[in-house]
Amino acid sequence: MSILSSIGRIATEFNAARARYQTERAIRSLPIELQKDIGWPEAADAKAALRHGVGSWAGAK
């Protein structure tokens, strides 16, 4: 595996993680009632949701 393909793979994973984070952030900004309507899994227990730290995207699939 070349270094360029490794960098490309890491960049792709980072972009996917960033998109997931932005989507989650947008959904969490909605009122709880709307979150429940769309079936957001943690809408009933929003305060107990765990937040991921910096670098949590690494290795996550």
PyMOL Python script that loads the backbone (N, CA, C, O; Angstrom):
from pymol import cmd

cmd.read_pdbstr("""\
ATOM      1  N   MET A   1       0.852  -1.172   0.000  1.00  0.00           N
ATOM      2  CA  MET A   1       0.000   0.000   0.000  1.00  0.00           C
ATOM      3  C   MET A   1       0.903   1.242   0.000  1.00  0.00           C
ATOM      4  O   MET A   1       1.793   1.372   0.840  1.00  0.00           O
ATOM      5  N   SER A   2       0.670   2.118  -0.918  1.00  0.00           N
ATOM      6  CA  SER A   2       1.504   3.317  -0.999  1.00  0.00           C
ATOM      7  C   SER A   2       1.039   4.361   0.009  1.00  0.00           C
ATOM      8  O   SER A   2      -0.072   4.291   0.535  1.00  0.00           O
ATOM      9  N   ILE A   3       1.893   5.308   0.258  1.00  0.00           N
ATOM     10  CA  ILE A   3       1.566   6.368   1.214  1.00  0.00           C
ATOM     11  C   ILE A   3       0.418   7.239   0.696  1.00  0.00           C
ATOM     12  O   ILE A   3      -0.395   7.723   1.484  1.00  0.00           O
ATOM     13  N   LEU A   4       0.348   7.440  -0.620  1.00  0.00           N
ATOM     14  CA  LEU A   4      -0.733   8.248  -1.177  1.00  0.00           C
ATOM     15  C   LEU A   4      -2.089   7.561  -1.014  1.00  0.00           C
ATOM     16  O   LEU A   4      -3.091   8.215  -0.722  1.00  0.00           O
ATOM     17  N   SER A   5      -2.113   6.248  -1.202  1.00  0.00           N
ATOM     18  CA  SER A   5      -3.388   5.548  -1.014  1.00  0.00           C
ATOM     19  C   SER A   5      -3.787   5.543   0.460  1.00  0.00           C
ATOM     20  O   SER A   5      -4.975   5.602   0.780  1.00  0.00           O
ATOM     21  N   SER A   6      -2.814   5.472   1.353  1.00  0.00           N
ATOM     22  CA  SER A   6      -3.107   5.540   2.787  1.00  0.00           C
ATOM     23  C   SER A   6      -3.672   6.904   3.161  1.00  0.00           C
ATOM     24  O   SER A   6      -4.643   6.993   3.913  1.00  0.00           O
ATOM     25  N   ILE A   7      -3.074   7.950   2.645  1.00  0.00           N
ATOM     26  CA  ILE A   7      -3.564   9.305   2.920  1.00  0.00           C
ATOM     27  C   ILE A   7      -4.956   9.487   2.337  1.00  0.00           C
ATOM     28  O   ILE A   7      -5.818  10.099   2.968  1.00  0.00           O
ATOM     29  N   GLY A   8      -5.183   8.968   1.148  1.00  0.00           N
ATOM     30  CA  GLY A   8      -6.508   9.057   0.526  1.00  0.00           C
ATOM     31  C   GLY A   8      -7.567   8.329   1.330  1.00  0.00           C
ATOM     32  O   GLY A   8      -8.683   8.825   1.485  1.00  0.00           O
ATOM     33  N   ARG A   9      -7.222   7.147   1.846  1.00  0.00           N
ATOM     34  CA  ARG A   9      -8.156   6.371   2.657  1.00  0.00           C
ATOM     35  C   ARG A   9      -8.483   7.110   3.948  1.00  0.00           C
ATOM     36  O   ARG A   9      -9.645   7.170   4.352  1.00  0.00           O
ATOM     37  N   ILE A  10      -7.473   7.669   4.592  1.00  0.00           N
ATOM     38  CA  ILE A  10      -7.686   8.420   5.831  1.00  0.00           C
ATOM     39  C   ILE A  10      -8.541   9.658   5.570  1.00  0.00           C
ATOM     40  O   ILE A  10      -9.432   9.976   6.358  1.00  0.00           O
ATOM     41  N   ALA A  11      -8.275  10.348   4.477  1.00  0.00           N
ATOM     42  CA  ALA A  11      -9.064  11.536   4.138  1.00  0.00           C
ATOM     43  C   ALA A  11     -10.523  11.162   3.873  1.00  0.00           C
ATOM     44  O   ALA A  11     -11.432  11.888   4.275  1.00  0.00           O
ATOM     45  N   THR A  12     -10.746  10.044   3.206  1.00  0.00           N
ATOM     46  CA  THR A  12     -12.109   9.586   2.925  1.00  0.00           C
ATOM     47  C   THR A  12     -12.834   9.248   4.224  1.00  0.00           C
ATOM     48  O   THR A  12     -13.992   9.626   4.403  1.00  0.00           O
ATOM     49  N   GLU A  13     -12.166   8.545   5.125  1.00  0.00           N
ATOM     50  CA  GLU A  13     -12.764   8.201   6.416  1.00  0.00           C
ATOM     51  C   GLU A  13     -13.074   9.461   7.229  1.00  0.00           C
ATOM     52  O   GLU A  13     -14.120   9.550   7.872  1.00  0.00           O
ATOM     53  N   PHE A  14     -12.167  10.420   7.196  1.00  0.00           N
ATOM     54  CA  PHE A  14     -12.374  11.664   7.933  1.00  0.00           C
ATOM     55  C   PHE A  14     -13.577  12.422   7.379  1.00  0.00           C
ATOM     56  O   PHE A  14     -14.403  12.922   8.143  1.00  0.00           O
ATOM     57  N   ASN A  15     -13.675  12.509   6.058  1.00  0.00           N
ATOM     58  CA  ASN A  15     -14.809  13.213   5.445  1.00  0.00           C
ATOM     59  C   ASN A  15     -16.138  12.536   5.779  1.00  0.00           C
ATOM     60  O   ASN A  15     -17.133  13.216   6.031  1.00  0.00           O
ATOM     61  N   ALA A  16     -16.159  11.211   5.783  1.00  0.00           N
ATOM     62  CA  ALA A  16     -17.384  10.489   6.135  1.00  0.00           C
ATOM     63  C   ALA A  16     -17.751  10.733   7.598  1.00  0.00           C
ATOM     64  O   ALA A  16     -18.923  10.927   7.919  1.00  0.00           O
ATOM     65  N   ALA A  17     -16.762  10.723   8.479  1.00  0.00           N
ATOM     66  CA  ALA A  17     -17.016  10.974   9.900  1.00  0.00           C
ATOM     67  C   ALA A  17     -17.512  12.399  10.117  1.00  0.00           C
ATOM     68  O   ALA A  17     -18.399  12.635  10.938  1.00  0.00           O
ATOM     69  N   ARG A  18     -16.945  13.333   9.393  1.00  0.00           N
ATOM     70  CA  ARG A  18     -17.363  14.736   9.517  1.00  0.00           C
ATOM     71  C   ARG A  18     -18.811  14.908   9.052  1.00  0.00           C
ATOM     72  O   ARG A  18     -19.584  15.639   9.672  1.00  0.00           O
ATOM     73  N   ALA A  19     -19.168  14.240   7.972  1.00  0.00           N
ATOM     74  CA  ALA A  19     -20.543  14.305   7.466  1.00  0.00           C
ATOM     75  C   ALA A  19     -21.518  13.699   8.481  1.00  0.00           C
ATOM     76  O   ALA A  19     -22.599  14.242   8.706  1.00  0.00           O
ATOM     77  N   ARG A  20     -21.131  12.568   9.096  1.00  0.00           N
ATOM     78  CA  ARG A  20     -21.974  11.964  10.130  1.00  0.00           C
ATOM     79  C   ARG A  20     -22.144  12.915  11.303  1.00  0.00           C
ATOM     80  O   ARG A  20     -23.252  13.073  11.815  1.00  0.00           O
ATOM     81  N   TYR A  21     -21.066  13.545  11.731  1.00  0.00           N
ATOM     82  CA  TYR A  21     -21.114  14.479  12.853  1.00  0.00           C
ATOM     83  C   TYR A  21     -22.032  15.663  12.539  1.00  0.00           C
ATOM     84  O   TYR A  21     -22.844  16.057  13.377  1.00  0.00           O
ATOM     85  N   GLN A  22     -21.908  16.224  11.352  1.00  0.00           N
ATOM     86  CA  GLN A  22     -22.735  17.371  10.977  1.00  0.00           C
ATOM     87  C   GLN A  22     -24.213  16.988  10.897  1.00  0.00           C
ATOM     88  O   GLN A  22     -25.078  17.775  11.280  1.00  0.00           O
ATOM     89  N   THR A  23     -24.505  15.787  10.403  1.00  0.00           N
ATOM     90  CA  THR A  23     -25.887  15.317  10.346  1.00  0.00           C
ATOM     91  C   THR A  23     -26.442  15.137  11.751  1.00  0.00           C
ATOM     92  O   THR A  23     -27.558  15.564  12.047  1.00  0.00           O
ATOM     93  N   GLU A  24     -25.654  14.500  12.617  1.00  0.00           N
ATOM     94  CA  GLU A  24     -26.085  14.292  13.998  1.00  0.00           C
ATOM     95  C   GLU A  24     -26.311  15.630  14.694  1.00  0.00           C
ATOM     96  O   GLU A  24     -27.283  15.797  15.431  1.00  0.00           O
ATOM     97  N   ARG A  25     -25.431  16.560  14.465  1.00  0.00           N
ATOM     98  CA  ARG A  25     -25.566  17.884  15.079  1.00  0.00           C
ATOM     99  C   ARG A  25     -26.846  18.579  14.607  1.00  0.00           C
ATOM    100  O   ARG A  25     -27.546  19.203  15.405  1.00  0.00           O
ATOM    101  N   ALA A  26     -27.147  18.471  13.323  1.00  0.00           N
ATOM    102  CA  ALA A  26     -28.359  19.094  12.783  1.00  0.00           C
ATOM    103  C   ALA A  26     -29.613  18.446  13.375  1.00  0.00           C
ATOM    104  O   ALA A  26     -30.567  19.141  13.722  1.00  0.00           O
ATOM    105  N   ILE A  27     -29.609  17.124  13.488  1.00  0.00           N
ATOM    106  CA  ILE A  27     -30.770  16.426  14.037  1.00  0.00           C
ATOM    107  C   ILE A  27     -30.934  16.764  15.516  1.00  0.00           C
ATOM    108  O   ILE A  27     -32.054  16.985  15.978  1.00  0.00           O
ATOM    109  N   ARG A  28     -29.831  16.808  16.260  1.00  0.00           N
ATOM    110  CA  ARG A  28     -29.912  17.130  17.681  1.00  0.00           C
ATOM    111  C   ARG A  28     -30.360  18.571  17.932  1.00  0.00           C
ATOM    112  O   ARG A  28     -30.834  18.885  19.024  1.00  0.00           O
ATOM    113  N   SER A  29     -30.217  19.437  16.948  1.00  0.00           N
ATOM    114  CA  SER A  29     -30.651  20.826  17.123  1.00  0.00           C
ATOM    115  C   SER A  29     -32.162  20.975  16.952  1.00  0.00           C
ATOM    116  O   SER A  29     -32.731  22.010  17.298  1.00  0.00           O
ATOM    117  N   LEU A  30     -32.809  19.938  16.416  1.00  0.00           N
ATOM    118  CA  LEU A  30     -34.262  19.961  16.251  1.00  0.00           C
ATOM    119  C   LEU A  30     -34.934  19.777  17.613  1.00  0.00           C
ATOM    120  O   LEU A  30     -34.340  19.200  18.523  1.00  0.00           O
ATOM    121  N   PRO A  31     -36.168  20.266  17.755  1.00  0.00           N
ATOM    122  CA  PRO A  31     -36.902  20.026  18.997  1.00  0.00           C
ATOM    123  C   PRO A  31     -37.086  18.516  19.235  1.00  0.00           C
ATOM    124  O   PRO A  31     -37.159  17.735  18.287  1.00  0.00           O
ATOM    125  N   ILE A  32     -37.159  18.125  20.502  1.00  0.00           N
ATOM    126  CA  ILE A  32     -37.291  16.717  20.869  1.00  0.00           C
ATOM    127  C   ILE A  32     -38.492  16.066  20.184  1.00  0.00           C
ATOM    128  O   ILE A  32     -38.421  14.905  19.781  1.00  0.00           O
ATOM    129  N   GLU A  33     -39.592  16.805  20.050  1.00  0.00           N
ATOM    130  CA  GLU A  33     -40.788  16.243  19.421  1.00  0.00           C
ATOM    131  C   GLU A  33     -40.518  15.833  17.981  1.00  0.00           C
ATOM    132  O   GLU A  33     -40.975  14.779  17.537  1.00  0.00           O
ATOM    133  N   LEU A  34     -39.778  16.661  17.251  1.00  0.00           N
ATOM    134  CA  LEU A  34     -39.438  16.310  15.864  1.00  0.00           C
ATOM    135  C   LEU A  34     -38.456  15.141  15.816  1.00  0.00           C
ATOM    136  O   LEU A  34     -38.552  14.284  14.938  1.00  0.00           O
ATOM    137  N   GLN A  35     -37.521  15.106  16.749  1.00  0.00           N
ATOM    138  CA  GLN A  35     -36.583  13.986  16.800  1.00  0.00           C
ATOM    139  C   GLN A  35     -37.343  12.681  16.998  1.00  0.00           C
ATOM    140  O   GLN A  35     -37.027  11.674  16.364  1.00  0.00           O
ATOM    141  N   LYS A  36     -38.342  12.694  17.874  1.00  0.00           N
ATOM    142  CA  LYS A  36     -39.146  11.492  18.100  1.00  0.00           C
ATOM    143  C   LYS A  36     -39.928  11.121  16.841  1.00  0.00           C
ATOM    144  O   LYS A  36     -40.046   9.943  16.504  1.00  0.00           O
ATOM    145  N   ASP A  37     -40.464  12.130  16.146  1.00  0.00           N
ATOM    146  CA  ASP A  37     -41.247  11.874  14.932  1.00  0.00           C
ATOM    147  C   ASP A  37     -40.419  11.202  13.838  1.00  0.00           C
ATOM    148  O   ASP A  37     -40.929  10.353  13.108  1.00  0.00           O
ATOM    149  N   ILE A  38     -39.155  11.574  13.724  1.00  0.00           N
ATOM    150  CA  ILE A  38     -38.320  10.964  12.682  1.00  0.00           C
ATOM    151  C   ILE A  38     -37.644   9.694  13.171  1.00  0.00           C
ATOM    152  O   ILE A  38     -36.937   9.027  12.415  1.00  0.00           O
ATOM    153  N   GLY A  39     -37.865   9.359  14.451  1.00  0.00           N
ATOM    154  CA  GLY A  39     -37.319   8.117  14.974  1.00  0.00           C
ATOM    155  C   GLY A  39     -35.868   8.196  15.376  1.00  0.00           C
ATOM    156  O   GLY A  39     -35.152   7.195  15.328  1.00  0.00           O
ATOM    157  N   TRP A  40     -35.429   9.360  15.769  1.00  0.00           N
ATOM    158  CA  TRP A  40     -34.042   9.490  16.230  1.00  0.00           C
ATOM    159  C   TRP A  40     -33.897   8.626  17.476  1.00  0.00           C
ATOM    160  O   TRP A  40     -34.668   8.780  18.424  1.00  0.00           O
ATOM    161  N   PRO A  41     -32.928   7.724  17.492  1.00  0.00           N
ATOM    162  CA  PRO A  41     -32.862   6.719  18.547  1.00  0.00           C
ATOM    163  C   PRO A  41     -32.712   7.264  19.962  1.00  0.00           C
ATOM    164  O   PRO A  41     -33.188   6.628  20.903  1.00  0.00           O
ATOM    165  N   GLU A  42     -32.090   8.379  20.145  1.00  0.00           N
ATOM    166  CA  GLU A  42     -31.831   8.870  21.489  1.00  0.00           C
ATOM    167  C   GLU A  42     -32.720  10.048  21.860  1.00  0.00           C
ATOM    168  O   GLU A  42     -32.406  10.784  22.796  1.00  0.00           O
ATOM    169  N   ALA A  43     -33.814  10.238  21.151  1.00  0.00           N
ATOM    170  CA  ALA A  43     -34.666  11.392  21.399  1.00  0.00           C
ATOM    171  C   ALA A  43     -35.274  11.360  22.794  1.00  0.00           C
ATOM    172  O   ALA A  43     -35.437  12.407  23.420  1.00  0.00           O
ATOM    173  N   ALA A  44     -35.609  10.183  23.282  1.00  0.00           N
ATOM    174  CA  ALA A  44     -36.238  10.079  24.598  1.00  0.00           C
ATOM    175  C   ALA A  44     -35.240  10.317  25.721  1.00  0.00           C
ATOM    176  O   ALA A  44     -35.628  10.719  26.819  1.00  0.00           O
ATOM    177  N   ASP A  45     -33.974  10.077  25.464  1.00  0.00           N
ATOM    178  CA  ASP A  45     -32.960  10.189  26.506  1.00  0.00           C
ATOM    179  C   ASP A  45     -31.804  11.066  26.023  1.00  0.00           C
ATOM    180  O   ASP A  45     -30.645  10.660  26.109  1.00  0.00           O
ATOM    181  N   ALA A  46     -32.102  12.243  25.523  1.00  0.00           N
ATOM    182  CA  ALA A  46     -31.101  13.112  24.911  1.00  0.00           C
ATOM    183  C   ALA A  46     -30.019  13.548  25.893  1.00  0.00           C
ATOM    184  O   ALA A  46     -28.868  13.728  25.498  1.00  0.00           O
ATOM    185  N   LYS A  47     -30.367  13.718  27.155  1.00  0.00           N
ATOM    186  CA  LYS A  47     -29.383  14.188  28.127  1.00  0.00           C
ATOM    187  C   LYS A  47     -28.360  13.124  28.480  1.00  0.00           C
ATOM    188  O   LYS A  47     -27.259  13.456  28.921  1.00  0.00           O
ATOM    189  N   ALA A  48     -28.693  11.862  28.297  1.00  0.00           N
ATOM    190  CA  ALA A  48     -27.786  10.780  28.656  1.00  0.00           C
ATOM    191  C   ALA A  48     -26.891  10.361  27.491  1.00  0.00           C
ATOM    192  O   ALA A  48     -26.074   9.451  27.632  1.00  0.00           O
ATOM    193  N   ALA A  49     -27.038  11.012  26.357  1.00  0.00           N
ATOM    194  CA  ALA A  49     -26.244  10.642  25.184  1.00  0.00           C
ATOM    195  C   ALA A  49     -24.765  10.931  25.431  1.00  0.00           C
ATOM    196  O   ALA A  49     -24.409  11.970  25.987  1.00  0.00           O
ATOM    197  N   LEU A  50     -23.925  10.015  25.019  1.00  0.00           N
ATOM    198  CA  LEU A  50     -22.493  10.199  25.182  1.00  0.00           C
ATOM    199  C   LEU A  50     -21.929  11.027  24.039  1.00  0.00           C
ATOM    200  O   LEU A  50     -22.311  10.851  22.881  1.00  0.00           O
ATOM    201  N   ARG A  51     -21.040  11.907  24.367  1.00  0.00           N
ATOM    202  CA  ARG A  51     -20.362  12.703  23.344  1.00  0.00           C
ATOM    203  C   ARG A  51     -18.997  12.082  23.092  1.00  0.00           C
ATOM    204  O   ARG A  51     -18.323  11.645  24.025  1.00  0.00           O
ATOM    205  N   HIS A  52     -18.601  12.046  21.852  1.00  0.00           N
ATOM    206  CA  HIS A  52     -17.316  11.477  21.479  1.00  0.00           C
ATOM    207  C   HIS A  52     -16.257  12.562  21.493  1.00  0.00           C
ATOM    208  O   HIS A  52     -16.515  13.710  21.130  1.00  0.00           O
ATOM    209  N   GLY A  53     -15.068  12.183  21.915  1.00  0.00           N
ATOM    210  CA  GLY A  53     -13.972  13.129  21.963  1.00  0.00           C
ATOM    211  C   GLY A  53     -13.288  13.269  20.621  1.00  0.00           C
ATOM    212  O   GLY A  53     -13.646  12.603  19.650  1.00  0.00           O
ATOM    213  N   VAL A  54     -12.313  14.132  20.580  1.00  0.00           N
ATOM    214  CA  VAL A  54     -11.537  14.361  19.370  1.00  0.00           C
ATOM    215  C   VAL A  54     -10.844  13.064  18.981  1.00  0.00           C
ATOM    216  O   VAL A  54     -10.255  12.386  19.822  1.00  0.00           O
ATOM    217  N   GLY A  55     -10.920  12.733  17.721  1.00  0.00           N
ATOM    218  CA  GLY A  55     -10.255  11.537  17.225  1.00  0.00           C
ATOM    219  C   GLY A  55     -11.099  10.282  17.324  1.00  0.00           C
ATOM    220  O   GLY A  55     -10.620   9.189  17.024  1.00  0.00           O
ATOM    221  N   SER A  56     -12.357  10.424  17.741  1.00  0.00           N
ATOM    222  CA  SER A  56     -13.195   9.232  17.884  1.00  0.00           C
ATOM    223  C   SER A  56     -13.530   8.626  16.529  1.00  0.00           C
ATOM    224  O   SER A  56     -13.966   7.477  16.463  1.00  0.00           O
ATOM    225  N   TRP A  57     -13.338   9.361  15.465  1.00  0.00           N
ATOM    226  CA  TRP A  57     -13.635   8.852  14.125  1.00  0.00           C
ATOM    227  C   TRP A  57     -12.584   7.840  13.689  1.00  0.00           C
ATOM    228  O   TRP A  57     -12.850   7.028  12.802  1.00  0.00           O
ATOM    229  N   ALA A  58     -11.416   7.870  14.280  1.00  0.00           N
ATOM    230  CA  ALA A  58     -10.322   7.015  13.830  1.00  0.00           C
ATOM    231  C   ALA A  58     -10.671   5.548  14.031  1.00  0.00           C
ATOM    232  O   ALA A  58     -10.897   5.105  15.157  1.00  0.00           O
ATOM    233  N   GLY A  59     -10.711   4.833  12.991  1.00  0.00           N
ATOM    234  CA  GLY A  59     -10.968   3.411  13.052  1.00  0.00           C
ATOM    235  C   GLY A  59     -12.438   3.043  13.116  1.00  0.00           C
ATOM    236  O   GLY A  59     -12.776   1.863  13.020  1.00  0.00           O
ATOM    237  N   ALA A  60     -13.312   4.008  13.273  1.00  0.00           N
ATOM    238  CA  ALA A  60     -14.741   3.721  13.342  1.00  0.00           C
ATOM    239  C   ALA A  60     -15.280   3.454  11.949  1.00  0.00           C
ATOM    240  O   ALA A  60     -14.988   4.189  11.006  1.00  0.00           O
ATOM    241  N   LYS A  61     -16.050   2.422  11.831  1.00  0.00           N
ATOM    242  CA  LYS A  61     -16.633   2.087  10.521  1.00  0.00           C
ATOM    243  C   LYS A  61     -18.121   2.163  10.598  1.00  0.00           C
ATOM    244  O   LYS A  61     -18.803   1.918   9.603  1.00  0.00           O
TER     245      LYS A  61
END
""", "prot")
cmd.dss("prot")
cmd.show_as("cartoon", "prot")
cmd.util.cbc("prot")
cmd.orient("prot")
